[in-house]
């Protein structure tokens, strides 16, 4: 996977938390198609201007995330971590392994609490040890830093090891509260062809603002046009989504509030 056009919209909405910040990509994430980006710009020029579209259009596949975060969003710097250097990652690490204790030469331990914004467009499903993977994410993230993920939820047979349900992230954040906070959770088709579903009031144990609190105000039209609040969601609707033939992705925005030991005992 790579960055979907819907995740692009969410990332653009978080500009205030990216500007002049240190960013980490979990794997080198490739962009949405040029046509999807052009359509997005036409629909939401308040989030991506014509001049910014021109800048993105000139970026190569591998340089897209650097151009997006540094040239458009004003990040101080962006790095990437991956299992190999094949796609140009800056740091090499197997995310199945605990970065804080298993690093033999200790060279990567210095990355503890180094990043203000960590994102992925489909990496976690390729790692068999989900607990270790998430522990590493929060090890790398600064206090008040943001983790923005976009991974398969359904309809992606043989793509990685796992597909995830929204309840996983609802449970993860509620179990580890107040150490982390769920700012946004949704499912969508990744292409903005169908209106997505935001789980802001679906689970009793978690709730968040819709549009999300961390998003800039000029992004609210994007959220309201692209997503349906779960004030209307029911078990029947979820059943219909399960029976649909449309592949769905899950997206979450999670903020780390303090250093902590991740609890993966989710029931």
MIDOSE-1310 file (N, C-alpha, C; in nm, 2 decimals, decimal comma, always signed):
residues 267
xxxx	+0,08/-0,12/+0,00/+0,00/+0,00/+0,00/+0,09/+0,13/+0,00; +0,02/+0,24/-0,03/+0,09/+0,37/-0,02/-0,02/+0,46/+0,04; +0,01/+0,59/+0,04/-0,08/+0,69/+0,09/-0,20/+0,70/+0,00; -0,32/+0,68/+0,05/-0,44/+0,70/-0,03/-0,48/+0,85/-0,03
xxxx	-0,57/+0,88/-0,13/-0,60/+1,02/-0,14/-0,68/+1,07/-0,02; -0,76/+0,98/+0,05/-0,83/+1,01/+0,17/-0,73/+1,04/+0,28; -0,62/+0,96/+0,29/-0,52/+0,99/+0,39/-0,45/+1,12/+0,36; -0,43/+1,15/+0,24/-0,37/+1,27/+0,20/-0,45/+1,39/+0,26
xxxx	-0,58/+1,38/+0,25/-0,67/+1,48/+0,30/-0,65/+1,50/+0,45; -0,65/+1,38/+0,52/-0,63/+1,39/+0,67/-0,50/+1,45/+0,70; -0,39/+1,41/+0,63/-0,26/+1,46/+0,66/-0,26/+1,61/+0,64; -0,32/+1,66/+0,53/-0,32/+1,80/+0,50/-0,40/+1,87/+0,61
xxxx	-0,50/+1,81/+0,67/-0,58/+1,87/+0,78/-0,50/+1,89/+0,91; -0,39/+1,81/+0,92/-0,30/+1,82/+1,04/-0,18/+1,90/+1,02; -0,19/+2,00/+0,93/-0,07/+2,08/+0,89/-0,01/+2,15/+1,01; -0,09/+2,20/+1,10/-0,04/+2,27/+1,22/+0,04/+2,18/+1,31
xxxx	+0,03/+2,05/+1,30/+0,10/+1,96/+1,39/+0,22/+1,90/+1,31; +0,24/+1,95/+1,19/+0,35/+1,90/+1,10/+0,45/+2,01/+1,07; +0,40/+2,13/+1,06/+0,49/+2,25/+1,03/+0,60/+2,26/+1,13; +0,72/+2,27/+1,08/+0,84/+2,28/+1,16/+0,87/+2,17/+1,25
xxxx	+0,81/+2,05/+1,22/+0,82/+1,93/+1,30/+0,91/+1,82/+1,23; +0,95/+1,72/+1,31/+1,02/+1,61/+1,26/+0,92/+1,50/+1,23; +0,93/+1,44/+1,11/+0,83/+1,34/+1,06/+0,91/+1,21/+1,03; +0,84/+1,10/+1,06/+0,89/+0,97/+1,03/+0,79/+0,89/+0,95
xxxx	+0,83/+0,83/+0,84/+0,75/+0,74/+0,76/+0,78/+0,60/+0,79; +0,68/+0,52/+0,82/+0,71/+0,37/+0,84/+0,70/+0,30/+0,70; +0,82/+0,29/+0,64/+0,83/+0,25/+0,50/+0,82/+0,37/+0,42; +0,88/+0,37/+0,30/+0,87/+0,48/+0,21/+0,73/+0,47/+0,14
xxxx	+0,64/+0,57/+0,16/+0,51/+0,56/+0,11/+0,49/+0,62/-0,02; +0,43/+0,55/-0,12/+0,41/+0,60/-0,25/+0,28/+0,68/-0,26; +0,26/+0,77/-0,35/+0,15/+0,86/-0,36/+0,02/+0,80/-0,42; -0,09/+0,87/-0,40/-0,21/+0,84/-0,48/-0,18/+0,87/-0,62
xxxx	-0,27/+0,82/-0,71/-0,25/+0,85/-0,85/-0,26/+1,00/-0,88; -0,20/+1,05/-0,99/-0,20/+1,19/-1,02/-0,35/+1,24/-1,04; -0,43/+1,15/-1,11/-0,57/+1,19/-1,13/-0,64/+1,21/-1,00; -0,62/+1,12/-0,90/-0,68/+1,13/-0,77/-0,64/+1,26/-0,70
xxxx	-0,52/+1,30/-0,71/-0,47/+1,42/-0,65/-0,53/+1,55/-0,72; -0,54/+1,54/-0,85/-0,59/+1,65/-0,93/-0,74/+1,67/-0,89; -0,82/+1,56/-0,88/-0,96/+1,57/-0,84/-0,97/+1,62/-0,70; -0,88/+1,57/-0,61/-0,89/+1,62/-0,47/-0,87/+1,77/-0,47
xxxx	-0,77/+1,82/-0,54/-0,74/+1,97/-0,54/-0,86/+2,05/-0,59; -0,93/+1,99/-0,69/-1,04/+2,06/-0,75/-1,16/+2,07/-0,64; -1,17/+1,96/-0,57/-1,28/+1,95/-0,47/-1,25/+2,03/-0,34; -1,12/+2,03/-0,30/-1,08/+2,09/-0,18/-0,96/+2,19/-0,19
xxxx	-0,98/+2,29/-0,27/-0,87/+2,39/-0,29/-0,82/+2,46/-0,17; -0,90/+2,46/-0,06/-0,86/+2,52/+0,06/-0,76/+2,43/+0,13; -0,74/+2,31/+0,10/-0,64/+2,22/+0,15/-0,52/+2,21/+0,06; -0,54/+2,22/-0,07/-0,42/+2,20/-0,16/-0,45/+2,30/-0,27
xxxx	-0,36/+2,40/-0,28/-0,37/+2,50/-0,38/-0,32/+2,46/-0,52; -0,35/+2,54/-0,62/-0,30/+2,50/-0,76/-0,15/+2,50/-0,76; -0,09/+2,59/-0,70/+0,06/+2,60/-0,70/+0,12/+2,48/-0,62; +0,05/+2,44/-0,52/+0,10/+2,32/-0,44/+0,08/+2,19/-0,52
xxxx	-0,03/+2,19/-0,60/-0,06/+2,07/-0,69/+0,06/+2,06/-0,79; +0,10/+2,18/-0,85/+0,21/+2,18/-0,95/+0,34/+2,12/-0,89; +0,36/+2,16/-0,76/+0,48/+2,11/-0,69/+0,48/+1,96/-0,68; +0,36/+1,91/-0,63/+0,35/+1,77/-0,61/+0,36/+1,69/-0,74
xxxx	+0,30/+1,75/-0,85/+0,30/+1,68/-0,98/+0,44/+1,66/-1,03; +0,53/+1,74/-0,99/+0,67/+1,73/-1,04/+0,75/+1,63/-0,96; +0,70/+1,58/-0,85/+0,77/+1,49/-0,76/+0,77/+1,35/-0,82; +0,89/+1,28/-0,80/+0,89/+1,14/-0,84/+0,82/+1,05/-0,73
xxxx	+0,80/+0,93/-0,76/+0,73/+0,84/-0,67/+0,80/+0,84/-0,54; +0,93/+0,82/-0,54/+1,00/+0,80/-0,41/+1,02/+0,93/-0,34; +1,01/+1,05/-0,41/+1,03/+1,18/-0,35/+0,90/+1,24/-0,31; +0,79/+1,18/-0,34/+0,66/+1,24/-0,31/+0,64/+1,27/-0,17
xxxx	+0,67/+1,18/-0,08/+0,65/+1,21/+0,07/+0,74/+1,32/+0,12; +0,86/+1,33/+0,07/+0,95/+1,44/+0,11/+0,90/+1,57/+0,06; +0,85/+1,58/-0,07/+0,80/+1,70/-0,12/+0,67/+1,74/-0,05; +0,58/+1,65/-0,02/+0,46/+1,68/+0,05/+0,49/+1,74/+0,19
xxxx	+0,57/+1,67/+0,26/+0,59/+1,71/+0,40/+0,68/+1,83/+0,41; +0,78/+1,84/+0,33/+0,88/+1,96/+0,35/+0,83/+2,08/+0,27; +0,79/+2,06/+0,14/+0,76/+2,17/+0,06/+0,62/+2,23/+0,08; +0,52/+2,13/+0,10/+0,38/+2,17/+0,12/+0,34/+2,20/+0,26
xxxx	+0,39/+2,11/+0,35/+0,34/+2,11/+0,49/+0,45/+2,18/+0,58; +0,56/+2,21/+0,53/+0,66/+2,28/+0,61/+0,73/+2,21/+0,72; +0,74/+2,07/+0,71/+0,81/+1,99/+0,81/+0,96/+2,03/+0,81; +1,01/+2,02/+0,93/+1,15/+2,05/+0,95/+1,24/+1,95/+0,88
xxxx	+1,19/+1,82/+0,89/+1,26/+1,71/+0,82/+1,17/+1,59/+0,82; +1,20/+1,50/+0,73/+1,13/+1,37/+0,72/+1,23/+1,26/+0,69; +1,21/+1,15/+0,77/+1,30/+1,03/+0,75/+1,20/+0,91/+0,74; +1,26/+0,80/+0,70/+1,18/+0,68/+0,69/+1,26/+0,56/+0,75
xxxx	+1,18/+0,46/+0,80/+1,24/+0,34/+0,86/+1,18/+0,22/+0,79; +1,26/+0,12/+0,75/+1,21/+0,01/+0,68/+1,30/-0,11/+0,71; +1,26/-0,23/+0,66/+1,33/-0,35/+0,69/+1,46/-0,36/+0,60; +1,46/-0,29/+0,49/+1,57/-0,28/+0,40/+1,59/-0,15/+0,34
xxxx	+1,70/-0,13/+0,27/+1,72/+0,00/+0,21/+1,67/+0,01/+0,06; +1,60/-0,10/+0,02/+1,56/-0,11/-0,12/+1,49/+0,01/-0,17; +1,40/+0,07/-0,09/+1,32/+0,18/-0,14/+1,37/+0,32/-0,08; +1,49/+0,31/-0,03/+1,56/+0,44/+0,01/+1,53/+0,48/+0,15
xxxx	+1,50/+0,39/+0,24/+1,48/+0,42/+0,38/+1,61/+0,47/+0,45; +1,59/+0,57/+0,54/+1,70/+0,62/+0,62/+1,75/+0,53/+0,73; +1,66/+0,46/+0,79/+1,69/+0,37/+0,90/+1,64/+0,23/+0,87; +1,73/+0,13/+0,90/+1,69/-0,01/+0,87/+1,66/-0,08/+1,00
xxxx	+1,54/-0,14/+1,00/+1,50/-0,21/+1,13/+1,39/-0,30/+1,09; +1,39/-0,42/+1,15/+1,28/-0,52/+1,15/+1,18/-0,48/+1,26; +1,07/-0,43/+1,23/+0,97/-0,38/+1,33/+0,91/-0,49/+1,41; +0,94/-0,62/+1,38/+0,90/-0,73/+1,47/+0,98/-0,73/+1,60
xxxx	+1,10/-0,66/+1,59/+1,19/-0,66/+1,71/+1,17/-0,53/+1,79; +1,19/-0,54/+1,92/+1,18/-0,43/+2,01/+1,30/-0,34/+1,99; +1,27/-0,22/+1,93/+1,37/-0,12/+1,90/+1,45/-0,08/+2,03; +1,38/-0,08/+2,14/+1,44/-0,02/+2,26/+1,54/-0,12/+2,33
xxxx	+1,53/-0,25/+2,30/+1,61/-0,34/+2,38/+1,69/-0,44/+2,29; +1,65/-0,46/+2,16/+1,71/-0,56/+2,08/+1,81/-0,50/+1,98; +1,84/-0,38/+1,99/+1,93/-0,31/+1,89/+2,07/-0,34/+1,94; +2,14/-0,43/+1,87/+2,27/-0,47/+1,91/+2,38/-0,36/+1,92
xxxx	+2,38/-0,28/+1,82/+2,48/-0,17/+1,83/+2,43/-0,04/+1,89; +2,30/-0,05/+1,93/+2,24/+0,06/+2,01/+2,23/+0,19/+1,92; +2,26/+0,19/+1,79/+2,27/+0,31/+1,71/+2,13/+0,37/+1,69; +2,02/+0,29/+1,70/+1,89/+0,35/+1,68/+1,82/+0,38/+1,81
xxxx	+1,87/+0,35/+1,92/+1,81/+0,38/+2,05/+1,80/+0,53/+2,06; +1,89/+0,60/+2,00/+1,89/+0,75/+2,01/+1,77/+0,81/+1,95; +1,69/+0,73/+1,87/+1,57/+0,78/+1,81/+1,45/+0,78/+1,90; +1,47/+0,74/+2,02/+1,36/+0,74/+2,12/+1,31/+0,89/+2,13
xxxx	+1,17/+0,90/+2,12/+1,10/+1,02/+2,13/+1,16/+1,13/+2,04; +1,19/+1,09/+1,92/+1,25/+1,18/+1,82/+1,16/+1,25/+1,72; +1,03/+1,19/+1,71/+0,95/+1,24/+1,60/+0,81/+1,29/+1,65; +0,77/+1,40/+1,59/+0,65/+1,47/+1,62/+0,53/+1,41/+1,55
xxxx	+0,56/+1,35/+1,43/+0,45/+1,29/+1,34/+0,51/+1,17/+1,28; +0,44/+1,06/+1,30/+0,47/+0,93/+1,24/+0,35/+0,88/+1,16; +0,38/+0,84/+1,04/+0,27/+0,80/+0,95/+0,30/+0,67/+0,87; +0,20/+0,61/+0,83/+0,21/+0,49/+0,73/+0,09/+0,48/+0,65
xxxx	+0,11/+0,43/+0,53/+0,00/+0,40/+0,44/-0,01/+0,26/+0,41; +0,02/+0,17/+0,51/+0,00/+0,03/+0,49/+0,13/-0,04/+0,51; +0,18/-0,05/+0,64/+0,30/-0,12/+0,68/+0,27/-0,22/+0,79; +0,19/-0,18/+0,88/+0,16/-0,27/+1,00/+0,11/-0,41/+0,96
xxxx	+0,03/-0,42/+0,85/-0,03/-0,55/+0,82/+0,08/-0,64/+0,76; +0,20/-0,59/+0,74/+0,31/-0,68/+0,68/+0,40/-0,72/+0,80; +0,37/-0,69/+0,92/+0,46/-0,72/+1,03/+0,38/-0,82/+1,12; +0,44/-0,94/+1,15/+0,36/-1,04/+1,22/+0,35/-1,01/+1,37
xxxx	+0,44/-0,93/+1,43/+0,43/-0,90/+1,57/+0,37/-0,76/+1,59; +0,24/-0,75/+1,59/+0,17/-0,62/+1,60/+0,21/-0,55/+1,73; +0,22/-0,62/+1,84/+0,25/-0,56/+1,97/+0,39/-0,49/+1,96; +0,49/-0,56/+1,91/+0,62/-0,50/+1,90/+0,62/-0,38/+1,80
xxxx	+0,55/-0,39/+1,70/+0,54/-0,29/+1,60/+0,49/-0,16/+1,66; +0,38/-0,17/+1,73/+0,32/-0,05/+1,80/+0,40/+0,00/+1,91; +0,47/-0,09/+1,98/+0,56/-0,04/+2,09/+0,67/+0,04/+2,03; +0,72/+0,00/+1,91/+0,82/+0,08/+1,85/+0,77/+0,21/+1,80
xxxx	+0,65/+0,22/+1,75/+0,59/+0,34/+1,70/+0,59/+0,44/+1,82; +0,54/+0,40/+1,93/+0,52/+0,50/+2,04/+0,66/+0,52/+2,11; +0,75/+0,43/+2,09/+0,89/+0,46/+2,14/+0,95/+0,57/+2,06; +0,93/+0,57/+1,93/+0,98/+0,67/+1,84/+0,91/+0,81/+1,85
xxxx	+0,79/+0,81/+1,89/+0,70/+0,93/+1,89/+0,73/+1,01/+2,02; +0,74/+1,14/+1,99/+0,75/+1,23/+2,11/+0,62/+1,24/+2,19; +0,63/+1,29/+2,31/+0,51/+1,33/+2,38/+0,43/+1,44/+2,31; +0,30/+1,42/+2,29/+0,21/+1,51/+2,21/+0,23/+1,49/+2,06
xxxx	+0,31/+1,39/+2,03/+0,33/+1,35/+1,89/+0,21/+1,28/+1,84; +0,19/+1,27/+1,70/+0,08/+1,21/+1,64/+0,12/+1,09/+1,55; +0,04/+0,98/+1,56/+0,06/+0,87/+1,48/-0,06/+0,86/+1,38; -0,04/+0,87/+1,25/-0,15/+0,86/+1,15/-0,13/+0,74/+1,07
xxxx	-0,22/+0,65/+1,07/-0,21/+0,52/+1,00/-0,32/+0,50/+0,91; -0,30/+0,42/+0,80/-0,40/+0,39/+0,70/-0,36/+0,24/+0,66; -0,44/+0,14/+0,70/-0,41/+0,00/+0,67/-0,54/-0,07/+0,63; -0,53/-0,19/+0,57/-0,65/-0,26/+0,52/-0,74/-0,30/+0,63
xxxx	-0,87/-0,29/+0,61/-0,97/-0,34/+0,70/-1,05/-0,46/+0,64; -1,08/-0,46/+0,51/-1,14/-0,57/+0,45/-1,12/-0,57/+0,30; -1,13/-0,68/+0,24/-1,13/-0,69/+0,09/-0,99/-0,69/+0,04; -0,89/-0,72/+0,12/-0,75/-0,72/+0,07/-0,68/-0,86/+0,10
xxxx	-0,75/-0,96/+0,05/-0,70/-1,10/+0,06/-0,55/-1,11/+0,01; -0,47/-1,18/+0,09/-0,33/-1,20/+0,06/-0,25/-1,07/+0,05; -0,29/-0,97/+0,11/-0,21/-0,85/+0,12/-0,16/-0,84/+0,26; -0,04/-0,88/+0,29/+0,01/-0,88/+0,42/-0,05/-1,00/+0,51
xxxx	-0,02/-0,99/+0,64/-0,07/-1,09/+0,73/-0,21/-1,07/+0,79; -0,24/-0,94/+0,80/-0,36/-0,90/+0,88/-0,45/-0,80/+0,80; -0,58/-0,80/+0,84/-0,67/-0,69/+0,81/-0,73/-0,65/+0,95; -0,75/-0,53/+0,97/-0,79/-0,48/+1,11/-0,93/-0,42/+1,11
xxxx	-0,99/-0,44/+1,23/-1,12/-0,39/+1,25/-1,11/-0,26/+1,33; -1,20/-0,16/+1,32/-1,20/-0,04/+1,39/-1,19/-0,07/+1,54; -1,26/-0,17/+1,59/-1,26/-0,20/+1,73/-1,12/-0,22/+1,79; -1,02/-0,27/+1,71/-0,89/-0,29/+1,75/-0,83/-0,16/+1,81
xxxx	-0,85/-0,05/+1,73/-0,79/+0,08/+1,77/-0,88/+0,14/+1,88; -1,01/+0,12/+1,88/-1,09/+0,16/+1,99/-1,04/+0,10/+2,12; -1,02/-0,03/+2,12/-0,97/-0,10/+2,24/-0,83/-0,06/+2,28; -0,74/-0,05/+2,17/-0,60/-0,01/+2,20/-0,60/+0,12/+2,27
xxxx	-0,67/+0,22/+2,23/-0,66/+0,35/+2,29/-0,74/+0,36/+2,42; -0,85/+0,29/+2,44/-0,92/+0,29/+2,57/-0,84/+0,22/+2,67; -0,77/+0,10/+2,63/-0,69/+0,03/+2,73/-0,57/+0,10/+2,77; -0,52/+0,18/+2,68/-0,39/+0,26/+2,72/-0,42/+0,40/+2,75
xxxx	-0,55/+0,44/+2,77/-0,58/+0,57/+2,82/-0,53/+0,59/+2,96; -0,49/+0,71/+3,00/-0,48/+0,84/+2,93/-0,35/+0,86/+2,86; -0,27/+0,75/+2,84/-0,14/+0,77/+2,78/-0,15/+0,80/+2,63; -0,25/+0,75/+2,56/-0,27/+0,79/+2,42/-0,42/+0,83/+2,41
xxxx	-0,45/+0,91/+2,31/-0,58/+0,96/+2,28/-0,62/+0,93/+2,13; -0,74/+0,88/+2,11/-0,78/+0,86/+1,97/-0,85/+0,99/+1,92; -0,79/+1,05/+1,82/-0,85/+1,18/+1,77/-0,94/+1,15/+1,65; -0,91/+1,04/+1,58/-1,00/+1,01/+1,46/-0,99/+0,86/+1,43
xxxx	-1,10/+0,81/+1,39/-1,10/+0,67/+1,35/-1,21/+0,65/+1,24; -1,18/+0,59/+1,13/-1,27/+0,58/+1,02/-1,24/+0,46/+0,93; -1,34/+0,43/+0,84/-1,31/+0,34/+0,73/-1,36/+0,41/+0,60; -1,29/+0,38/+0,49/-1,33/+0,44/+0,37/-1,27/+0,35/+0,25
xxxx	-1,30/+0,39/+0,13/-1,25/+0,31/+0,02/-1,12/+0,36/-0,03; -1,06/+0,46/+0,03/-0,93/+0,51/+0,00/-0,93/+0,60/-0,12; -1,03/+0,61/-0,19/-1,04/+0,69/-0,32/-1,14/+0,80/-0,32; -1,21/+0,82/-0,21/-1,31/+0,92/-0,19/-1,42/+0,91/-0,29
xxxx	-1,44/+0,79/-0,35/-1,55/+0,76/-0,44/-1,68/+0,74/-0,36; -1,67/+0,68/-0,24/-1,78/+0,65/-0,15/-1,75/+0,73/-0,02; -1,86/+0,77/+0,04/-1,85/+0,85/+0,16/-1,80/+0,75/+0,27; -1,70/+0,78/+0,34/-1,65/+0,70/+0,45/-1,73/+0,71/+0,58
xxxx	-1,70/+0,63/+0,68/-1,77/+0,62/+0,80/-1,67/+0,65/+0,92; -1,70/+0,76/+0,99/-1,62/+0,80/+1,11/-1,68/+0,74/+1,23; -1,60/+0,68/+1,31/-1,65/+0,61/+1,43/-1,65/+0,70/+1,56; -1,69/+0,82/+1,54/-1,68/+0,92/+1,65/-1,77/+0,89/+1,77
xxxx	-1,88/+0,82/+1,75/-1,97/+0,79/+1,86/-2,03/+0,65/+1,86; -1,96/+0,56/+1,79/-2,00/+0,42/+1,78/-1,97/+0,34/+1,90; -1,86/+0,36/+1,96/-1,81/+0,28/+2,07/-1,84/+0,35/+2,20; -1,89/+0,28/+2,30/-1,92/+0,35/+2,43/-1,80/+0,39/+2,50
xxxx	-1,69/+0,32/+2,48/-1,57/+0,34/+2,56/-1,48/+0,45/+2,50; -1,51/+0,49/+2,38/-1,43/+0,60/+2,32/-1,53/+0,69/+2,24; -1,49/+0,82/+2,23/-1,56/+0,91/+2,15/-1,46/+1,03/+2,11; -1,49/+1,09/+2,00/-1,40/+1,20/+1,96/-1,49/+1,30/+1,88
xxxx	-1,43/+1,42/+1,87/-1,51/+1,52/+1,79/-1,51/+1,49/+1,64; -1,62/+1,53/+1,58/-1,62/+1,52/+1,43/-1,67/+1,65/+1,38; -1,59/+1,71/+1,29/-1,45/+1,68/+1,25/-1,36/+1,68/+1,37; -1,25/+1,60/+1,36/-1,16/+1,58/+1,47/-1,09/+1,71/+1,52
xxxx	-1,06/+1,70/+1,65/-1,02/+1,82/+1,73/-0,88/+1,87/+1,67; -0,79/+1,78/+1,63/-0,66/+1,82/+1,59/-0,66/+1,88/+1,45; -0,77/+1,87/+1,37/-0,77/+1,91/+1,23/-0,79/+2,07/+1,23; -0,73/+2,13/+1,13/-0,75/+2,27/+1,11/-0,89/+2,30/+1,07
xxxx	-0,94/+2,42/+1,10/-1,08/+2,45/+1,08/-1,11/+2,45/+0,93; -1,02/+2,49/+0,84/-1,06/+2,49/+0,70/-1,06/+2,35/+0,64; -1,03/+2,25/+0,72/-1,04/+2,11/+0,67/-1,18/+2,05/+0,70; -1,26/+2,12/+0,77/-1,39/+2,07/+0,82/-1,48/+2,03/+0,70
xxxx	-1,48/+2,11/+0,60/-1,56/+2,07/+0,48/-1,52/+1,94/+0,42; -1,39/+1,92/+0,42/-1,34/+1,79/+0,37/-1,40/+1,67/+0,45; -1,39/+1,68/+0,58/-1,44/+1,58/+0,67/-1,59/+1,56/+0,65; -1,67/+1,67/+0,65/-1,81/+1,66/+0,64/-1,86/+1,60/+0,50
xxxx	-1,78/+1,64/+0,40/-1,82/+1,59/+0,26/-1,77/+1,45/+0,24; -1,67/+1,41/+0,30/-1,60/+1,28/+0,27/-1,64/+1,17/+0,37; -1,70/+1,20/+0,49/-1,73/+1,10/+0,59/-1,86/+1,13/+0,65; -1,92/+1,02/+0,70/-2,05/+1,02/+0,77/-2,02/+1,00/+0,92
xxxx	-2,07/+1,08/+1,00/-2,06/+1,06/+1,15/-2,14/+0,94/+1,18; -2,09/+0,86/+1,29/-2,16/+0,74/+1,33/-2,28/+0,76/+1,42; -2,33/+0,88/+1,42/-2,45/+0,91/+1,49/-2,56/+0,83/+1,42; -2,54/+0,79/+1,29/-2,64/+0,72/+1,22/-2,60/+0,57/+1,20
xxxx	-2,49/+0,53/+1,25/-2,44/+0,40/+1,23/-2,51/+0,29/+1,31; -2,53/+0,18/+1,26/-2,59/+0,07/+1,34/-2,52/-0,06/+1,30; -2,55/-0,17/+1,38/-2,49/-0,30/+1,35/-2,53/-0,34/+1,21; -2,65/-0,31/+1,17/-2,70/-0,34/+1,03/-2,61/-0,28/+0,93
xxxx	-2,57/-0,15/+0,95/-2,49/-0,09/+0,85/-2,35/-0,16/+0,84; -2,29/-0,19/+0,96/-2,17/-0,26/+0,96/-2,18/-0,39/+0,89; -2,29/-0,46/+0,91/-2,31/-0,59/+0,84/-2,31/-0,57/+0,69; -2,38/-0,46/+0,64/-2,38/-0,43/+0,50/-2,24/-0,41/+0,44
xxxx	-2,16/-0,33/+0,52/-2,03/-0,30/+0,48/-1,94/-0,43/+0,47; -1,97/-0,52/+0,57/-1,90/-0,65/+0,56/-1,93/-0,73/+0,44; -2,06/-0,72/+0,39/-2,10/-0,80/+0,28/-2,08/-0,73/+0,15; -2,03/-0,61/+0,15/-2,00/-0,53/+0,03/-1,88/-0,59/-0,04
xxxx	-1,86/-0,56/-0,17/-1,75/-0,61/-0,24/-1,64/-0,50/-0,25; -1,66/-0,39/-0,18/-1,56/-0,28/-0,19/-1,45/-0,30/-0,09; -1,33/-0,30/-0,13/-1,22/-0,31/-0,03/-1,22/-0,18/+0,05; -1,20/-0,20/+0,18/-1,21/-0,08/+0,28/-1,08/-0,07/+0,35
xxxx	-1,03/+0,05/+0,38/-0,92/+0,08/+0,46/-0,96/+0,14/+0,59; -0,88/+0,12/+0,69/-0,91/+0,19/+0,82/-0,80/+0,29/+0,84; -0,84/+0,41/+0,89/-0,75/+0,51/+0,92/-0,77/+0,56/+1,06; -0,66/+0,59/+1,13/-0,67/+0,64/+1,27/-0,57/+0,75/+1,29
xxxx	-0,60/+0,84/+1,38/-0,51/+0,94/+1,42/-0,50/+0,93/+1,57; -0,38/+0,90/+1,63/-0,36/+0,88/+1,77/-0,26/+0,97/+1,82; -0,28/+1,03/+1,93/-0,19/+1,12/+1,99/-0,13/+1,06/+2,12; +0,00/+1,07/+2,13/+0,07/+1,02/+2,25/+0,08/+1,13/+2,35
xxxx	+0,03/+1,10/+2,47/+0,03/+1,21/+2,58/+0,14/+1,20/+2,67; +0,21/+1,09/+2,69/+0,32/+1,07/+2,78/+0,39/+0,94/+2,75; +0,51/+0,93/+2,80/+0,58/+0,80/+2,78/+0,51/+0,70/+2,86; +0,50/+0,57/+2,81/+0,43/+0,47/+2,88/+0,47/+0,33/+2,83
xxxx	+0,43/+0,23/+2,90/+0,45/+0,09/+2,86/+0,32/+0,04/+2,80; +0,33/+0,01/+2,67/+0,21/-0,03/+2,59/+0,15/-0,15/+2,64; +0,02/-0,15/+2,67/-0,06/-0,27/+2,71/-0,14/-0,32/+2,59; -0,10/-0,44/+2,55/-0,16/-0,51/+2,44/-0,26/-0,62/+2,48
xxx	-0,30/-0,62/+2,61/-0,39/-0,72/+2,66/-0,53/-0,67/+2,63; -0,57/-0,68/+2,50/-0,70/-0,63/+2,46/-0,80/-0,74/+2,45; -0,92/-0,71/+2,51/-1,03/-0,81/+2,52/-1,15/-0,76/+2,46
